[in-house]
């Protein structure tokens, strides 16, 4: 091809590119500005909804994480469709393509979708709320936030846990904070030579003197086990959920002191060994 023809074609292409850019560049800049504004607006709206949820006492804090996520993603999708329209793309065909792509992505990301479904079921049935202490087998901690895909838990020793919702939904879940009262059970061992009735009366007096322990149902003390080295007395009493661990620690410490002041002993495991000396045979076998 002669150089003149190549130069002419390059010039024609460059002129067409400049004409297209002059026509499309305003739309591209407008679409970029619209998308940036949409991302900022989505974040602002999500934060605003979160602040409103924090101020509104009637609003369940458990819903905060999912609600803010839904607000953010919904606004982003709306602005994304608007950007496509700004670029002159037919949104109806794009939505159809996105629907087909969404089906394929959904089949590929079944685990993610199961987390969303599990999150919806957790919010619907409410086996726990924000602030509850739960145990779900492999994870345990205080619930800080229930999100669209996962939940945030903080363990008692200050460890952050990011748990997929499906892991909480598919396991047996124990909620230690749901019920207002909880039973305390503390066990003490006394010697076999000690008087059982004295031990029971001492522990009952200790429980009745503690203001955190409820009078109804009344605390009880009974012999739970006849161990190898001690008679085991069990003290059962009911307290408010928030007083459970302070009461357990206090009863362990005060119970030992009260039993010793009453003249009873708390034995430790021990074993009696009997050694029998047998006389040697009169006629030992010869070698």
C-alpha positions in Angstrom: 0.0 0.0 0.0 1.4 3.4 -1.0 2.4 5.7 1.9 -0.1 8.3 0.8 -3.0 5.9 1.2 -1.8 4.8 4.7 -1.5 8.4 5.8 -4.9 9.2 4.4 -6.5 6.2 6.3 -4.7 7.1 9.5 -5.9 10.7 9.2 -9.5 9.6 8.6 -9.4 7.3 11.6 -7.9 10.0 13.8 -10.6 12.5 12.7 -13.3 9.9 13.4 -11.8 9.2 16.8 -11.7 12.9 17.6 -15.3 13.3 16.5 -16.4 10.4 18.6 -14.5 11.6 21.6 -15.9 15.1 21.2 -19.4 13.6 21.3 -18.8 10.8 23.9 -16.5 12.5 26.3 -19.1 14.7 28.0 -21.3 11.6 28.5 -18.3 9.7 29.9 -17.4 12.5 32.3 -21.0 12.8 33.3 -21.3 9.0 33.9 -18.1 9.0 36.0 -19.3 11.9 38.1 -22.7 10.2 38.5 -21.0 7.0 39.6 -18.7 8.7 42.1 -21.7 10.7 43.5 -23.7 7.5 43.8 -20.9 5.7 45.8 -20.6 8.7 48.1 -24.4 9.0 48.5 -24.7 5.2 49.2 -22.1 5.5 52.0 -23.7 8.6 53.4 -27.2 7.0 53.4 -26.0 3.8 55.1 -24.2 5.8 57.8 -27.3 8.0 58.3 -29.5 4.9 58.7 -27.1 3.5 61.2 -27.1 6.7 63.3 -30.9 6.8 63.2 -31.0 3.1 64.3 -28.7 3.9 67.2 -30.8 6.8 68.4 -34.2 5.0 68.0 -34.7 2.9 71.1 -37.6 1.0 69.6 -35.4 -0.2 66.8 -33.8 -3.6 67.3 -30.0 -3.2 67.0 -29.8 -6.7 65.5 -31.3 -5.3 62.2 -28.8 -2.5 61.9 -26.1 -4.3 60.0 -28.4 -5.9 57.4 -30.5 -2.7 56.9 -27.4 -0.5 56.3 -26.0 -3.0 53.8 -29.4 -3.2 51.9 -29.5 0.6 51.7 -26.0 0.9 50.4 -26.2 -1.9 47.8 -29.7 -0.7 46.6 -28.5 2.8 46.0 -25.3 1.6 44.2 -27.4 -0.6 41.9 -29.8 2.3 41.1 -26.9 4.6 40.2 -25.2 1.9 38.2 -28.3 1.6 36.0 -28.4 5.4 35.7 -24.8 5.4 34.6 -25.6 2.9 31.9 -28.4 5.1 30.7 -26.1 8.1 30.6 -23.7 6.2 28.3 -26.6 5.4 25.9 -26.8 1.7 26.7 -30.2 0.1 26.7 -30.9 -0.8 30.3 -33.6 -3.3 29.5 -31.1 -5.5 27.6 -28.5 -4.9 30.3 -30.9 -6.0 33.0 -31.8 -9.1 31.1 -28.1 -9.9 30.7 -27.5 -9.2 34.4 -30.4 -11.5 35.3 -28.8 -14.3 33.3 -25.4 -13.5 34.7 -26.9 -13.4 38.2 -28.3 -16.9 37.8 -24.9 -18.2 36.7 -23.1 -16.4 39.6 -25.7 -17.6 42.0 -25.0 -21.2 41.0 -21.3 -20.6 41.4 -21.6 -18.9 44.7 -24.0 -21.2 46.5 -22.1 -20.7 49.8 -22.5 -17.0 49.7 -26.2 -17.2 48.9 -26.6 -19.7 51.7 -25.0 -17.1 54.1 -27.6 -14.5 52.9 -30.5 -17.0 53.4 -29.1 -17.9 56.8 -28.8 -14.3 57.8 -32.5 -13.7 56.8 -33.6 -16.7 58.8 -31.6 -15.5 61.9 -33.2 -12.1 61.6 -36.6 -13.6 61.2 -36.5 -16.1 64.0 -34.2 -14.1 66.3 -32.5 -16.9 68.2 -30.1 -14.1 69.5 -29.9 -10.3 69.5 -27.1 -7.9 69.6 -25.4 -8.1 73.0 -26.3 -11.7 73.7 -23.6 -14.2 74.6 -24.0 -17.3 72.4 -22.2 -20.6 71.8 -22.5 -22.3 68.4 -20.1 -25.2 68.7 -16.8 -23.9 67.2 -17.5 -20.3 68.0 -18.7 -18.5 71.1 -18.8 -14.8 72.1 -20.9 -11.7 72.4 -22.9 -10.7 69.3 -21.9 -7.3 68.1 -23.5 -7.2 64.6 -25.5 -9.4 62.3 -24.6 -8.6 58.7 -26.0 -9.7 55.4 -23.3 -12.3 54.9 -21.6 -12.8 58.3 -21.9 -11.8 61.9 -19.4 -10.2 64.2 -18.7 -11.8 67.6 -16.3 -10.8 70.4 -15.1 -13.6 72.6 -14.7 -13.2 76.4 -11.0 -12.9 76.1 -11.1 -10.1 73.6 -10.8 -12.0 70.3 -12.6 -10.7 67.2 -14.6 -13.3 65.3 -16.1 -12.9 61.8 -18.5 -15.9 61.4 -20.5 -16.7 58.2 -24.2 -16.8 58.9 -24.6 -20.3 57.7 -22.2 -21.5 60.4 -24.5 -20.0 63.0 -27.7 -21.3 61.4 -26.6 -24.9 60.8 -25.4 -25.5 64.3 -27.0 -26.1 67.7 -27.0 -22.6 69.2 -26.9 -21.9 73.0 -28.0 -18.4 74.0 -26.8 -17.7 77.6 -28.3 -14.2 77.7 -31.9 -14.8 76.5 -33.6 -15.8 79.8 -33.6 -13.2 82.6 -32.6 -15.7 85.4 -30.2 -18.5 85.6 -29.4 -21.3 88.1 -26.2 -21.4 89.9 -24.8 -24.8 91.0 -21.7 -25.0 93.2 -20.3 -28.2 94.6 -18.4 -28.7 97.9 -16.7 -31.7 99.3 -16.8 -32.6 103.0 -15.2 -35.5 104.9 -17.1 -38.7 105.6 -16.6 -38.0 109.3 -18.3 -34.6 109.1 -22.0 -34.0 109.9 -24.0 -33.7 106.7 -26.8 -31.7 108.2 -24.3 -29.1 109.5 -22.8 -28.7 106.1 -26.2 -28.3 104.5 -27.4 -25.7 107.0 -24.1 -23.8 106.7 -24.4 -23.6 102.9 -28.1 -22.6 103.0 -27.3 -19.8 105.5 -24.6 -18.6 103.1 -27.0 -18.6 100.2 -29.8 -16.8 102.1 -27.4 -14.1 103.2 -26.4 -13.2 99.6 -28.8 -10.5 98.3 -28.3 -11.6 94.7 -29.8 -15.0 95.3 -33.6 -15.2 94.8 -35.9 -16.4 97.5 -38.3 -17.9 95.0 -37.4 -20.5 94.0 -35.6 -21.1 97.2 -32.0 -22.3 97.2 -31.5 -26.0 98.1 -28.5 -28.1 99.3 -28.4 -31.8 98.8 -25.9 -34.7 98.7 -25.1 -35.2 95.0 -22.2 -37.7 95.1 -20.5 -40.1 97.5 -17.0 -39.8 96.2 -13.8 -41.7 96.8 -12.6 -39.2 99.3 -15.5 -36.9 100.1 -19.2 -36.5 100.4 -20.2 -33.9 97.7 -22.8 -31.3 98.6 -24.4 -29.3 95.8 -25.8 -25.8 96.3 -28.4 -24.7 93.7 -29.8 -21.2 93.6 -31.3 -18.8 91.1 -29.9 -15.4 90.3 -30.3 -12.7 87.6 -28.5 -13.6 84.4 -26.1 -10.7 84.9 -25.2 -11.8 88.4 -24.3 -15.4 87.4 -20.5 -15.3 87.3 -20.0 -12.9 90.3 -22.3 -15.2 92.4 -20.4 -18.3 91.4 -17.1 -16.8 92.3 -18.4 -15.5 95.6 -20.0 -18.8 96.6 -16.9 -20.8 95.8 -14.8 -18.5 98.0 -17.3 -17.9 100.8 -18.4 -21.5 100.9 -15.0 -22.8 101.7 -14.6 -20.2 104.5 -18.0 -21.0 105.9 -17.5 -24.7 106.0 -14.2 -24.4 107.7 -15.6 -21.9 110.3 -18.4 -24.5 111.0 -15.7 -27.1 111.9 -16.0 -29.1 108.7 -13.1 -30.1 106.5 -12.8 -30.1 102.7 -10.7 -33.2 101.9 -8.5 -33.7 98.9 -8.2 -36.9 97.0 -6.3 -39.5 98.9 -5.6 -43.3 98.7 -4.9 -45.8 101.5 -2.2 -48.3 100.8 -2.0 -51.5 102.9 1.3 -53.5 102.8 1.3 -57.1 104.0 4.6 -58.8 104.9 4.4 -62.5 104.3 6.9 -64.9 105.9 9.4 -66.6 103.5 8.7 -70.3 102.7 10.4 -72.8 105.1 12.0 -74.8 102.3 12.9 -72.4 99.4 13.2 -74.2 96.1 16.8 -75.1 95.1 18.4 -73.5 92.1 
